[in-house]
Amino acid sequence: MPLGRLHMSKHHHAVFLDLRGIKCPLNWAHAKVRLEQMSRGQVLEILLDDPRGARDIPQAAETEGYVVLDSRAEDQSFRLRIEK
């Protein structure tokens, strides 16, 4: 199984995590590990194609104390922005 692709987005000064092809709950596991490695105030931008993950990740993130800044559908994928 491929791991999520990661890079620093110069455009948004956010950490970008491409989780397309990774199903729930593994996509939340990848996102949570990345969030735990980030500094407070940093933003994680997630791209995923799993509708269940798009629904569940924001809820899980808020339960863990993170702030969901944005959650939207784009063509065949979803984009989430979560602040640590």
C-alpha positions as a Python dict, from the first residue, in 0.01 Angstrom:
ca = {
    (1, 'M'): (0, 0, 0),
    (2, 'P'): (144, 341, -92),
    (3, 'L'): (209, 589, 183),
    (4, 'G'): (62, 937, 162),
    (5, 'R'): (272, 1177, -39),
    (6, 'L'): (391, 1479, 156),
    (7, 'H'): (544, 1815, 73),
    (8, 'M'): (545, 2169, 202),
    (9, 'S'): (303, 2383, 4),
    (10, 'K'): (472, 2716, -70),
    (11, 'H'): (139, 2865, -173),
    (12, 'H'): (-36, 2822, 162),
    (13, 'H'): (267, 2768, 390),
    (14, 'A'): (94, 2444, 485),
    (15, 'V'): (201, 2082, 496),
    (16, 'F'): (30, 1900, 207),
    (17, 'L'): (-65, 1532, 239),
    (18, 'D'): (-201, 1344, -63),
    (19, 'L'): (-410, 1056, 69),
    (20, 'R'): (-592, 968, -254),
    (21, 'G'): (-627, 592, -281),
    (22, 'I'): (-607, 539, 95),
    (23, 'K'): (-933, 435, 260),
    (24, 'C'): (-1073, 516, 602),
    (25, 'P'): (-957, 460, 874),
    (26, 'L'): (-600, 445, 737),
    (27, 'N'): (-624, 795, 589),
    (28, 'W'): (-699, 936, 937),
    (29, 'A'): (-408, 736, 1081),
    (30, 'H'): (-169, 895, 825),
    (31, 'A'): (-310, 1243, 891),
    (32, 'K'): (-291, 1201, 1270),
    (33, 'V'): (74, 1093, 1257),
    (34, 'R'): (158, 1395, 1042),
    (35, 'L'): (-34, 1634, 1273),
    (36, 'E'): (149, 1497, 1577),
    (37, 'Q'): (483, 1578, 1408),
    (38, 'M'): (383, 1936, 1326),
    (39, 'S'): (420, 2250, 1538),
    (40, 'R'): (121, 2420, 1695),
    (41, 'G'): (-30, 2670, 1451),
    (42, 'Q'): (83, 2482, 1139),
    (43, 'V'): (-183, 2379, 888),
    (44, 'L'): (-217, 2035, 731),
    (45, 'E'): (-384, 2036, 390),
    (46, 'I'): (-518, 1693, 297),
    (47, 'L'): (-633, 1576, -45),
    (48, 'L'): (-837, 1253, -41),
    (49, 'D'): (-1085, 1065, -257),
    (50, 'D'): (-1262, 862, 12),
    (51, 'P'): (-1607, 1010, 96),
    (52, 'R'): (-1610, 831, 433),
    (53, 'G'): (-1273, 986, 522),
    (54, 'A'): (-1396, 1329, 411),
    (55, 'R'): (-1684, 1289, 657),
    (56, 'D'): (-1496, 1121, 943),
    (57, 'I'): (-1157, 1298, 946),
    (58, 'P'): (-1294, 1644, 1043),
    (59, 'Q'): (-1491, 1488, 1330),
    (60, 'A'): (-1189, 1289, 1449),
    (61, 'A'): (-961, 1593, 1420),
    (62, 'E'): (-1193, 1809, 1630),
    (63, 'T'): (-1224, 1531, 1889),
    (64, 'E'): (-842, 1533, 1914),
    (65, 'G'): (-840, 1911, 1969),
    (66, 'Y'): (-741, 2025, 1618),
    (67, 'V'): (-920, 2305, 1431),
    (68, 'V'): (-1083, 2221, 1097),
    (69, 'L'): (-1039, 2534, 884),
    (70, 'D'): (-1196, 2406, 563),
    (71, 'S'): (-1361, 2095, 423),
    (72, 'R'): (-1480, 2091, 62),
    (73, 'A'): (-1543, 1868, -237),
    (74, 'E'): (-1339, 1927, -555),
    (75, 'D'): (-1423, 1726, -868),
    (76, 'Q'): (-1352, 1362, -769),
    (77, 'S'): (-1173, 1447, -444),
    (78, 'F'): (-1202, 1631, -114),
    (79, 'R'): (-971, 1893, 39),
    (80, 'L'): (-941, 1941, 413),
    (81, 'R'): (-739, 2204, 600),
    (82, 'I'): (-666, 2129, 965),
    (83, 'E'): (-470, 2349, 1204),
    (84, 'K'): (-273, 2192, 1485),
}
